[in-house]
Amino acid sequence: MDDKACRNCHMLIGHGDTCPVCGGKDLTDRWSGYVVMFNAEKSSLAKILGIKVNSAYAVSVE
């Protein structure tokens, strides 16, 4: 994957230079692992990770 991860919310971004979730511009290509959230409203994992928007997120971001 050539996606970049937002250092603030960990969302994976395929193109652009701004995170669509938090509006952050601090993106990095140094991330590992990812989780795809399909139903953030009902997911226990989403609550633990603080995810509110369905998308792909990096597990670890440097």
N, CA, C and O atoms as a Tripos MOL2 file, in Angstrom:
@<TRIPOS>MOLECULE
protein
  248   247    62     0     0
PROTEIN
NO_CHARGES

@<TRIPOS>ATOM
      1 N           0.8380   -1.1880    0.0000 N.3       1 MET1
      2 CA          0.0000    0.0000    0.0000 C.3       1 MET1
      3 C           0.8750    1.2420    0.0000 C.2       1 MET1
      4 O           1.8810    1.3040    0.7060 O.2       1 MET1
      5 N           0.4880    2.2210   -0.7920 N.am      2 ASP2
      6 CA          1.2190    3.4800   -0.8360 C.3       2 ASP2
      7 C           0.4800    4.5720   -0.0810 C.2       2 ASP2
      8 O           0.8080    5.7510   -0.2170 O.2       2 ASP2
      9 N          -0.5110    4.1930    0.7120 N.am      3 ASP3
     10 CA         -1.2930    5.1640    1.4520 C.3       3 ASP3
     11 C          -0.4500    5.8240    2.5300 C.2       3 ASP3
     12 O           0.5450    5.2690    2.9970 O.2       3 ASP3
     13 N          -0.8730    7.0210    2.9120 N.am      4 LYS4
     14 CA         -0.2660    7.7140    4.0340 C.3       4 LYS4
     15 C          -1.2570    7.6800    5.1840 C.2       4 LYS4
     16 O          -2.4650    7.5690    4.9770 O.2       4 LYS4
     17 N          -0.7340    7.7770    6.3930 N.am      5 ALA5
     18 CA         -1.5860    7.7620    7.5770 C.3       5 ALA5
     19 C          -1.5410    9.1250    8.2530 C.2       5 ALA5
     20 O          -0.4930    9.7660    8.3310 O.2       5 ALA5
     21 N          -2.6810    9.5460    8.7310 N.am      6 CYS6
     22 CA         -2.7670   10.7870    9.5020 C.3       6 CYS6
     23 C          -2.1770   10.5190   10.8900 C.2       6 CYS6
     24 O          -2.5690    9.5610   11.5560 O.2       6 CYS6
     25 N          -1.2510   11.3510   11.3190 N.am      7 ARG7
     26 CA         -0.6330   11.1590   12.6400 C.3       7 ARG7
     27 C          -1.6030   11.4810   13.7670 C.2       7 ARG7
     28 O          -1.3830   11.0600   14.9020 O.2       7 ARG7
     29 N          -2.6520   12.2060   13.4840 N.am      8 ASN8
     30 CA         -3.6150   12.5840   14.5170 C.3       8 ASN8
     31 C          -4.6550   11.4910   14.7620 C.2       8 ASN8
     32 O          -4.8350   11.0550   15.8990 O.2       8 ASN8
     33 N          -5.3460   11.0390   13.6960 N.am      9 CYS9
     34 CA         -6.4430   10.0780   13.8680 C.3       9 CYS9
     35 C          -6.1460    8.7020   13.2700 C.2       9 CYS9
     36 O          -6.9490    7.7820   13.4220 O.2       9 CYS9
     37 N          -4.9990    8.5470   12.5890 N.am     10 HIS10
     38 CA         -4.5360    7.2840   12.0050 C.3      10 HIS10
     39 C          -5.2910    6.8520   10.7550 C.2      10 HIS10
     40 O          -5.0550    5.7450   10.2730 O.2      10 HIS10
     41 N          -6.1750    7.6560   10.2130 N.am     11 MET11
     42 CA         -6.8910    7.2800    8.9950 C.3      11 MET11
     43 C          -5.9140    7.1320    7.8410 C.2      11 MET11
     44 O          -5.0000    7.9440    7.6930 O.2      11 MET11
     45 N          -6.0990    6.0970    7.0160 N.am     12 LEU12
     46 CA         -5.2660    5.8970    5.8340 C.3      12 LEU12
     47 C          -5.8280    6.7090    4.6790 C.2      12 LEU12
     48 O          -7.0260    6.6740    4.3980 O.2      12 LEU12
     49 N          -4.9380    7.4450    4.0120 N.am     13 ILE13
     50 CA         -5.3350    8.3760    2.9630 C.3      13 ILE13
     51 C          -4.6180    7.9970    1.6780 C.2      13 ILE13
     52 O          -3.3880    7.9650    1.6410 O.2      13 ILE13
     53 N          -5.3670    7.7110    0.6300 N.am     14 GLY14
     54 CA         -4.8010    7.2740   -0.6380 C.3      14 GLY14
     55 C          -4.2910    8.4110   -1.5060 C.2      14 GLY14
     56 O          -3.3520    8.2230   -2.2780 O.2      14 GLY14
     57 N          -4.8880    9.5760   -1.3950 N.am     15 HIS15
     58 CA         -4.4650   10.7130   -2.2000 C.3      15 HIS15
     59 C          -4.8330   12.0010   -1.4660 C.2      15 HIS15
     60 O          -5.7020   12.0110   -0.5940 O.2      15 HIS15
     61 N          -4.1680   13.0630   -1.8320 N.am     16 GLY16
     62 CA         -4.3990   14.3430   -1.1840 C.3      16 GLY16
     63 C          -3.4180   14.5690   -0.0560 C.2      16 GLY16
     64 O          -2.6130   13.6970    0.2700 O.2      16 GLY16
     65 N          -3.4920   15.7490    0.5360 N.am     17 ASP17
     66 CA         -2.5650   16.1110    1.6020 C.3      17 ASP17
     67 C          -3.2760   16.5620    2.8740 C.2      17 ASP17
     68 O          -2.6620   17.1370    3.7720 O.2      17 ASP17
     69 N          -4.5810   16.2910    2.9370 N.am     18 THR18
     70 CA         -5.3610   16.6520    4.1190 C.3      18 THR18
     71 C          -6.2460   15.4770    4.5210 C.2      18 THR18
     72 O          -6.8650   14.8380    3.6690 O.2      18 THR18
     73 N          -6.3040   15.1990    5.8020 N.am     19 CYS19
     74 CA         -7.1460   14.1160    6.3120 C.3      19 CYS19
     75 C          -8.6130   14.5340    6.2490 C.2      19 CYS19
     76 O          -8.9790   15.5860    6.7730 O.2      19 CYS19
     77 N          -9.4550   13.7230    5.6130 N.am     20 PRO20
     78 CA        -10.8750   14.0800    5.5190 C.3      20 PRO20
     79 C         -11.6320   13.9240    6.8400 C.2      20 PRO20
     80 O         -12.7310   14.4610    6.9780 O.2      20 PRO20
     81 N         -11.0700   13.2020    7.8110 N.am     21 VAL21
     82 CA        -11.7580   13.0040    9.0890 C.3      21 VAL21
     83 C         -11.4750   14.1580   10.0490 C.2      21 VAL21
     84 O         -12.4040   14.7760   10.5690 O.2      21 VAL21
     85 N         -10.1930   14.4490   10.2860 N.am     22 CYS22
     86 CA         -9.8470   15.4570   11.2970 C.3      22 CYS22
     87 C          -9.3130   16.7570   10.7050 C.2      22 CYS22
     88 O          -9.1370   17.7400   11.4250 O.2      22 CYS22
     89 N          -9.0530   16.7660    9.3930 N.am     23 GLY23
     90 CA         -8.5400   17.9740    8.7460 C.3      23 GLY23
     91 C          -7.0450   18.1680    8.9290 C.2      23 GLY23
     92 O          -6.5010   19.1960    8.5280 O.2      23 GLY23
     93 N          -6.3720   17.1880    9.5340 N.am     24 GLY24
     94 CA         -4.9340   17.3040    9.7770 C.3      24 GLY24
     95 C          -4.1220   17.2180    8.4960 C.2      24 GLY24
     96 O          -4.5390   16.5960    7.5190 O.2      24 GLY24
     97 N          -2.9600   17.8490    8.5160 N.am     25 LYS25
     98 CA         -2.0490   17.8300    7.3670 C.3      25 LYS25
     99 C          -0.7500   17.1140    7.7010 C.2      25 LYS25
    100 O           0.1560   17.0590    6.8690 O.2      25 LYS25
    101 N          -0.6470   16.5700    8.8990 N.am     26 ASP26
    102 CA          0.5540   15.8570    9.3260 C.3      26 ASP26
    103 C           0.4060   14.3850    8.9510 C.2      26 ASP26
    104 O          -0.0480   13.5710    9.7560 O.2      26 ASP26
    105 N           0.7970   14.0510    7.7120 N.am     27 LEU27
    106 CA          0.6560   12.6990    7.1810 C.3      27 LEU27
    107 C           2.0290   12.0280    7.1000 C.2      27 LEU27
    108 O           3.0460   12.7010    6.9370 O.2      27 LEU27
    109 N           2.0500   10.7080    7.2130 N.am     28 THR28
    110 CA          3.2970    9.9660    7.1340 C.3      28 THR28
    111 C           3.1010    8.6700    6.3650 C.2      28 THR28
    112 O           2.0080    8.1050    6.3300 O.2      28 THR28
    113 N           4.1860    8.2140    5.7500 N.am     29 ASP29
    114 CA          4.1440    6.9040    5.0940 C.3      29 ASP29
    115 C           4.7690    5.8430    5.9900 C.2      29 ASP29
    116 O           4.9600    4.7060    5.5590 O.2      29 ASP29
    117 N           5.0890    6.1980    7.2290 N.am     30 ARG30
    118 CA          5.6720    5.2700    8.1940 C.3      30 ARG30
    119 C           4.5890    4.7910    9.1580 C.2      30 ARG30
    120 O           4.4180    5.3350   10.2480 O.2      30 ARG30
    121 N           3.8700    3.7710    8.7310 N.am     31 TRP31
    122 CA          2.8110    3.1800    9.5410 C.3      31 TRP31
    123 C           2.8240    1.6670    9.3210 C.2      31 TRP31
    124 O           3.3950    1.1760    8.3470 O.2      31 TRP31
    125 N           2.1920    0.9390   10.2350 N.am     32 SER32
    126 CA          2.1200   -0.5150   10.0750 C.3      32 SER32
    127 C           0.7900   -1.0320   10.5960 C.2      32 SER32
    128 O           0.1920   -0.4590   11.5070 O.2      32 SER32
    129 N           0.3420   -2.1280    9.9960 N.am     33 GLY33
    130 CA         -0.9230   -2.7380   10.3670 C.3      33 GLY33
    131 C          -2.0970   -1.8320   10.0510 C.2      33 GLY33
    132 O          -1.9810   -0.6070   10.0910 O.2      33 GLY33
    133 N          -3.2270   -2.4440    9.7370 N.am     34 TYR34
    134 CA         -4.4150   -1.6130    9.5410 C.3      34 TYR34
    135 C          -5.6760   -2.3780    9.8880 C.2      34 TYR34
    136 O          -5.7180   -3.6080    9.8730 O.2      34 TYR34
    137 N          -6.6940   -1.6060   10.1990 N.am     35 VAL35
    138 CA         -8.0040   -2.1460   10.5170 C.3      35 VAL35
    139 C          -9.0070   -1.4020    9.6250 C.2      35 VAL35
    140 O          -8.9020   -0.1920    9.4210 O.2      35 VAL35
    141 N          -9.9750   -2.1530    9.1020 N.am     36 VAL36
    142 CA        -11.0180   -1.5440    8.2800 C.3      36 VAL36
    143 C         -12.3030   -1.5490    9.0940 C.2      36 VAL36
    144 O         -12.7560   -2.5950    9.5570 O.2      36 VAL36
    145 N         -12.8750   -0.3810    9.2580 N.am     37 MET37
    146 CA        -14.0830   -0.2310   10.0640 C.3      37 MET37
    147 C         -15.2930   -0.1050    9.1450 C.2      37 MET37
    148 O         -15.3630    0.8090    8.3230 O.2      37 MET37
    149 N         -16.2500   -1.0290    9.2880 N.am     38 PHE38
    150 CA        -17.4590   -1.0190    8.4700 C.3      38 PHE38
    151 C         -18.6640   -0.4490    9.2060 C.2      38 PHE38
    152 O         -19.5740    0.0890    8.5770 O.2      38 PHE38
    153 N         -18.6800   -0.5600   10.5260 N.am     39 ASN39
    154 CA        -19.8070   -0.0690   11.3080 C.3      39 ASN39
    155 C         -19.2840    0.5360   12.6050 C.2      39 ASN39
    156 O         -19.3890   -0.0640   13.6750 O.2      39 ASN39
    157 N         -18.7220    1.7230   12.4900 N.am     40 ALA40
    158 CA        -18.0790    2.3730   13.6300 C.3      40 ALA40
    159 C         -19.0580    2.6560   14.7740 C.2      40 ALA40
    160 O         -18.6550    2.6780   15.9370 O.2      40 ALA40
    161 N         -20.3140    2.8690   14.4620 N.am     41 GLU41
    162 CA        -21.2990    3.1920   15.5030 C.3      41 GLU41
    163 C         -21.5430    2.0310   16.4540 C.2      41 GLU41
    164 O         -21.8090    2.2540   17.6350 O.2      41 GLU41
    165 N         -21.4600    0.7890   15.9650 N.am     42 LYS42
    166 CA        -21.7740   -0.3720   16.7880 C.3      42 LYS42
    167 C         -20.5470   -1.1870   17.2050 C.2      42 LYS42
    168 O         -20.6740   -2.1390   17.9750 O.2      42 LYS42
    169 N         -19.3800   -0.8290   16.7130 N.am     43 SER43
    170 CA        -18.1740   -1.6200   16.9530 C.3      43 SER43
    171 C         -17.5310   -1.3090   18.3040 C.2      43 SER43
    172 O         -17.2960   -0.1470   18.6360 O.2      43 SER43
    173 N         -17.2520   -2.3500   19.0720 N.am     44 SER44
    174 CA        -16.5380   -2.1870   20.3420 C.3      44 SER44
    175 C         -15.1030   -1.7320   20.0950 C.2      44 SER44
    176 O         -14.5740   -0.9000   20.8340 O.2      44 SER44
    177 N         -14.4750   -2.2780   19.0560 N.am     45 LEU45
    178 CA        -13.1100   -1.8960   18.7240 C.3      45 LEU45
    179 C         -13.0370   -0.4270   18.3150 C.2      45 LEU45
    180 O         -12.0930    0.2730   18.6810 O.2      45 LEU45
    181 N         -14.0190    0.0380   17.5650 N.am     46 ALA46
    182 CA        -14.0460    1.4500   17.1670 C.3      46 ALA46
    183 C         -14.1220    2.3500   18.3910 C.2      46 ALA46
    184 O         -13.4810    3.4000   18.4260 O.2      46 ALA46
    185 N         -14.8850    1.9610   19.3800 N.am     47 LYS47
    186 CA        -14.9850    2.7530   20.6090 C.3      47 LYS47
    187 C         -13.6490    2.7990   21.3410 C.2      47 LYS47
    188 O         -13.2450    3.8480   21.8430 O.2      47 LYS47
    189 N         -12.9650    1.6580   21.3990 N.am     48 ILE48
    190 CA        -11.6600    1.5990   22.0680 C.3      48 ILE48
    191 C         -10.6380    2.4670   21.3420 C.2      48 ILE48
    192 O          -9.8530    3.1720   21.9770 O.2      48 ILE48
    193 N         -10.6500    2.4140   19.9990 N.am     49 LEU49
    194 CA         -9.6840    3.1630   19.1970 C.3      49 LEU49
    195 C         -10.0960    4.6100   18.9480 C.2      49 LEU49
    196 O          -9.3090    5.3900   18.4110 O.2      49 LEU49
    197 N         -11.3010    4.9760   19.3260 N.am     50 GLY50
    198 CA        -11.7810    6.3380   19.1210 C.3      50 GLY50
    199 C         -12.1770    6.6300   17.6830 C.2      50 GLY50
    200 O         -12.1220    7.7800   17.2470 O.2      50 GLY50
    201 N         -12.5770    5.5970   16.9380 N.am     51 ILE51
    202 CA        -12.9510    5.7420   15.5350 C.3      51 ILE51
    203 C         -14.4470    6.0180   15.4400 C.2      51 ILE51
    204 O         -15.2660    5.3010   16.0160 O.2      51 ILE51
    205 N         -14.7920    7.0900   14.6890 N.am     52 LYS52
    206 CA        -16.1890    7.4510   14.5290 C.3      52 LYS52
    207 C         -16.6660    7.3750   13.0750 C.2      52 LYS52
    208 O         -17.8680    7.4150   12.8110 O.2      52 LYS52
    209 N         -15.7160    7.2660   12.1320 N.am     53 VAL53
    210 CA        -16.0360    7.2680   10.7030 C.3      53 VAL53
    211 C         -15.5830    5.9460   10.0930 C.2      53 VAL53
    212 O         -14.4600    5.5060   10.3420 O.2      53 VAL53
    213 N         -16.4360    5.3080    9.2990 N.am     54 ASN54
    214 CA        -16.0820    4.0620    8.6170 C.3      54 ASN54
    215 C         -14.9930    4.3330    7.5830 C.2      54 ASN54
    216 O         -15.1600    5.1740    6.7000 O.2      54 ASN54
    217 N         -13.8790    3.6150    7.6990 N.am     55 SER55
    218 CA        -12.7610    3.7540    6.7770 C.3      55 SER55
    219 C         -11.6670    2.7840    7.1870 C.2      55 SER55
    220 O         -11.8920    1.9250    8.0390 O.2      55 SER55
    221 N         -10.4770    2.9090    6.5900 N.am     56 ALA56
    222 CA         -9.3080    2.1150    6.9760 C.3      56 ALA56
    223 C          -8.4000    2.9790    7.8410 C.2      56 ALA56
    224 O          -8.2030    4.1620    7.5650 O.2      56 ALA56
    225 N          -7.8490    2.3730    8.8920 N.am     57 TYR57
    226 CA         -7.0060    3.0970    9.8390 C.3      57 TYR57
    227 C          -5.7340    2.3040   10.1240 C.2      57 TYR57
    228 O          -5.7600    1.0760   10.1980 O.2      57 TYR57
    229 N          -4.6310    3.0130   10.2800 N.am     58 ALA58
    230 CA         -3.3590    2.4020   10.6410 C.3      58 ALA58
    231 C          -3.3950    2.0420   12.1210 C.2      58 ALA58
    232 O          -3.9400    2.7900   12.9330 O.2      58 ALA58
    233 N          -2.8140    0.8950   12.4720 N.am     59 VAL59
    234 CA         -2.7490    0.4830   13.8670 C.3      59 VAL59
    235 C          -1.6150    1.2140   14.5820 C.2      59 VAL59
    236 O          -1.7750    1.6550   15.7200 O.2      59 VAL59
    237 N          -0.4680    1.3410   13.9100 N.am     60 SER60
    238 CA          0.7020    1.9980   14.4960 C.3      60 SER60
    239 C           1.2230    3.0540   13.5220 C.2      60 SER60
    240 O           1.4110    2.7760   12.3380 O.2      60 SER60
    241 N           1.4520    4.2470   14.0190 N.am     61 VAL61
    242 CA          1.9580    5.3590   13.1930 C.3      61 VAL61
    243 C           3.1920    5.9290   13.8700 C.2      61 VAL61
    244 O           3.1790    6.2170   15.0670 O.2      61 VAL61
    245 N           4.2660    6.0910   13.0910 N.am     62 GLU62
    246 CA          5.5010    6.6910   13.6300 C.3      62 GLU62
    247 C           5.4930    8.1800   13.4250 C.2      62 GLU62
    248 O           6.4420    8.8620   13.8100 O.2      62 GLU62
@<TRIPOS>BOND
     1     1     2 1
     2     2     3 1
     3     3     4 2
     4     3     5 am
     5     5     6 1
     6     6     7 1
     7     7     8 2
     8     7     9 am
     9     9    10 1
    10    10    11 1
    11    11    12 2
    12    11    13 am
    13    13    14 1
    14    14    15 1
    15    15    16 2
    16    15    17 am
    17    17    18 1
    18    18    19 1
    19    19    20 2
    20    19    21 am
    21    21    22 1
    22    22    23 1
    23    23    24 2
    24    23    25 am
    25    25    26 1
    26    26    27 1
    27    27    28 2
    28    27    29 am
    29    29    30 1
    30    30    31 1
    31    31    32 2
    32    31    33 am
    33    33    34 1
    34    34    35 1
    35    35    36 2
    36    35    37 am
    37    37    38 1
    38    38    39 1
    39    39    40 2
    40    39    41 am
    41    41    42 1
    42    42    43 1
    43    43    44 2
    44    43    45 am
    45    45    46 1
    46    46    47 1
    47    47    48 2
    48    47    49 am
    49    49    50 1
    50    50    51 1
    51    51    52 2
    52    51    53 am
    53    53    54 1
    54    54    55 1
    55    55    56 2
    56    55    57 am
    57    57    58 1
    58    58    59 1
    59    59    60 2
    60    59    61 am
    61    61    62 1
    62    62    63 1
    63    63    64 2
    64    63    65 am
    65    65    66 1
    66    66    67 1
    67    67    68 2
    68    67    69 am
    69    69    70 1
    70    70    71 1
    71    71    72 2
    72    71    73 am
    73    73    74 1
    74    74    75 1
    75    75    76 2
    76    75    77 am
    77    77    78 1
    78    78    79 1
    79    79    80 2
    80    79    81 am
    81    81    82 1
    82    82    83 1
    83    83    84 2
    84    83    85 am
    85    85    86 1
    86    86    87 1
    87    87    88 2
    88    87    89 am
    89    89    90 1
    90    90    91 1
    91    91    92 2
    92    91    93 am
    93    93    94 1
    94    94    95 1
    95    95    96 2
    96    95    97 am
    97    97    98 1
    98    98    99 1
    99    99   100 2
   100    99   101 am
   101   101   102 1
   102   102   103 1
   103   103   104 2
   104   103   105 am
   105   105   106 1
   106   106   107 1
   107   107   108 2
   108   107   109 am
   109   109   110 1
   110   110   111 1
   111   111   112 2
   112   111   113 am
   113   113   114 1
   114   114   115 1
   115   115   116 2
   116   115   117 am
   117   117   118 1
   118   118   119 1
   119   119   120 2
   120   119   121 am
   121   121   122 1
   122   122   123 1
   123   123   124 2
   124   123   125 am
   125   125   126 1
   126   126   127 1
   127   127   128 2
   128   127   129 am
   129   129   130 1
   130   130   131 1
   131   131   132 2
   132   131   133 am
   133   133   134 1
   134   134   135 1
   135   135   136 2
   136   135   137 am
   137   137   138 1
   138   138   139 1
   139   139   140 2
   140   139   141 am
   141   141   142 1
   142   142   143 1
   143   143   144 2
   144   143   145 am
   145   145   146 1
   146   146   147 1
   147   147   148 2
   148   147   149 am
   149   149   150 1
   150   150   151 1
   151   151   152 2
   152   151   153 am
   153   153   154 1
   154   154   155 1
   155   155   156 2
   156   155   157 am
   157   157   158 1
   158   158   159 1
   159   159   160 2
   160   159   161 am
   161   161   162 1
   162   162   163 1
   163   163   164 2
   164   163   165 am
   165   165   166 1
   166   166   167 1
   167   167   168 2
   168   167   169 am
   169   169   170 1
   170   170   171 1
   171   171   172 2
   172   171   173 am
   173   173   174 1
   174   174   175 1
   175   175   176 2
   176   175   177 am
   177   177   178 1
   178   178   179 1
   179   179   180 2
   180   179   181 am
   181   181   182 1
   182   182   183 1
   183   183   184 2
   184   183   185 am
   185   185   186 1
   186   186   187 1
   187   187   188 2
   188   187   189 am
   189   189   190 1
   190   190   191 1
   191   191   192 2
   192   191   193 am
   193   193   194 1
   194   194   195 1
   195   195   196 2
   196   195   197 am
   197   197   198 1
   198   198   199 1
   199   199   200 2
   200   199   201 am
   201   201   202 1
   202   202   203 1
   203   203   204 2
   204   203   205 am
   205   205   206 1
   206   206   207 1
   207   207   208 2
   208   207   209 am
   209   209   210 1
   210   210   211 1
   211   211   212 2
   212   211   213 am
   213   213   214 1
   214   214   215 1
   215   215   216 2
   216   215   217 am
   217   217   218 1
   218   218   219 1
   219   219   220 2
   220   219   221 am
   221   221   222 1
   222   222   223 1
   223   223   224 2
   224   223   225 am
   225   225   226 1
   226   226   227 1
   227   227   228 2
   228   227   229 am
   229   229   230 1
   230   230   231 1
   231   231   232 2
   232   231   233 am
   233   233   234 1
   234   234   235 1
   235   235   236 2
   236   235   237 am
   237   237   238 1
   238   238   239 1
   239   239   240 2
   240   239   241 am
   241   241   242 1
   242   242   243 1
   243   243   244 2
   244   243   245 am
   245   245   246 1
   246   246   247 1
   247   247   248 2
@<TRIPOS>SUBSTRUCTURE
     1 MET1         2 RESIDUE 1 A MET
     2 ASP2         6 RESIDUE 1 A ASP
     3 ASP3        10 RESIDUE 1 A ASP
     4 LYS4        14 RESIDUE 1 A LYS
     5 ALA5        18 RESIDUE 1 A ALA
     6 CYS6        22 RESIDUE 1 A CYS
     7 ARG7        26 RESIDUE 1 A ARG
     8 ASN8        30 RESIDUE 1 A ASN
     9 CYS9        34 RESIDUE 1 A CYS
    10 HIS10       38 RESIDUE 1 A HIS
    11 MET11       42 RESIDUE 1 A MET
    12 LEU12       46 RESIDUE 1 A LEU
    13 ILE13       50 RESIDUE 1 A ILE
    14 GLY14       54 RESIDUE 1 A GLY
    15 HIS15       58 RESIDUE 1 A HIS
    16 GLY16       62 RESIDUE 1 A GLY
    17 ASP17       66 RESIDUE 1 A ASP
    18 THR18       70 RESIDUE 1 A THR
    19 CYS19       74 RESIDUE 1 A CYS
    20 PRO20       78 RESIDUE 1 A PRO
    21 VAL21       82 RESIDUE 1 A VAL
    22 CYS22       86 RESIDUE 1 A CYS
    23 GLY23       90 RESIDUE 1 A GLY
    24 GLY24       94 RESIDUE 1 A GLY
    25 LYS25       98 RESIDUE 1 A LYS
    26 ASP26      102 RESIDUE 1 A ASP
    27 LEU27      106 RESIDUE 1 A LEU
    28 THR28      110 RESIDUE 1 A THR
    29 ASP29      114 RESIDUE 1 A ASP
    30 ARG30      118 RESIDUE 1 A ARG
    31 TRP31      122 RESIDUE 1 A TRP
    32 SER32      126 RESIDUE 1 A SER
    33 GLY33      130 RESIDUE 1 A GLY
    34 TYR34      134 RESIDUE 1 A TYR
    35 VAL35      138 RESIDUE 1 A VAL
    36 VAL36      142 RESIDUE 1 A VAL
    37 MET37      146 RESIDUE 1 A MET
    38 PHE38      150 RESIDUE 1 A PHE
    39 ASN39      154 RESIDUE 1 A ASN
    40 ALA40      158 RESIDUE 1 A ALA
    41 GLU41      162 RESIDUE 1 A GLU
    42 LYS42      166 RESIDUE 1 A LYS
    43 SER43      170 RESIDUE 1 A SER
    44 SER44      174 RESIDUE 1 A SER
    45 LEU45      178 RESIDUE 1 A LEU
    46 ALA46      182 RESIDUE 1 A ALA
    47 LYS47      186 RESIDUE 1 A LYS
    48 ILE48      190 RESIDUE 1 A ILE
    49 LEU49      194 RESIDUE 1 A LEU
    50 GLY50      198 RESIDUE 1 A GLY
    51 ILE51      202 RESIDUE 1 A ILE
    52 LYS52      206 RESIDUE 1 A LYS
    53 VAL53      210 RESIDUE 1 A VAL
    54 ASN54      214 RESIDUE 1 A ASN
    55 SER55      218 RESIDUE 1 A SER
    56 ALA56      222 RESIDUE 1 A ALA
    57 TYR57      226 RESIDUE 1 A TYR
    58 ALA58      230 RESIDUE 1 A ALA
    59 VAL59      234 RESIDUE 1 A VAL
    60 SER60      238 RESIDUE 1 A SER
    61 VAL61      242 RESIDUE 1 A VAL
    62 GLU62      246 RESIDUE 1 A GLU
